[in-house]
Amino acid sequence: MKQVVLATRNKGKIVEFERLLSELASDIHVLGLSDFPDMPDVEESGTTLQENALLKSRAIAAFTSLPSLADDSGLFVSALGGDPGVYSARWAGAHGDDEANTEKVLGQMRALAQLDPNLDRSASFKCVIALSFPKGHAQAGRDFIEQGEMPGALIESPRGDHGFGYDPIFIPSGLTLTSAELSAEQKDSISHRGRAMRQIAPILIELL
Ligand code: IMP
């Protein structure tokens, strides 16, 4: 069995990625960070999604001696000049406070809408996924990068209980529901992360 480490402690994400890989290959076992409890946290000190994804995939490949995949994602709002972008998880200060982050973006949009009733409400979720290989592997020292995007627009107040982060205030292009009103499967089929994952999967299978 070949092995790959996915930079997450979320069992759901591992199962989902394993399912995606199993459609293309049957001999890959996906490990997560919970399988390496001594792995220190990697500081996301980059200024782009790609830098952060690479910081994580390289550090995990070095620590685990296994091929490693890491993603970084964020919400890019046109009217905010691309903010919160790479800082999406800590936009309101504390890391991962989804409600405070969402409220802050809504407050910024409300302030702008008072100045411009035709405010551009377009936004996009972006995800970059990086694949790195450990010393001794035929691909050691090479990194592979794939990106996925989900364009859409922000609404004025939250709707829906699924998903996480900014999902309740985001309507993907072509839909009328927010991404928090979609099922997990519906969201995966169009999401920035789903798209990036589906692009990196065949590369991983070929190089593992
Ligand atoms: P990370 O890639 O897990 O570090 O996510 C960065 C942040 O971007 C998250 O904490 C969320 O605030 C936001 N984000 C990324 N992907 C999504 C998504 O699919 N829905 C809602 N928010 C997201």
Residues whose N, C-alpha, C, O or C-beta is under 5 A from the ligand:
A	BS01	IMP	D71 D72 S73 G74 L75 S88 A89 F164 G165 Y166 D167
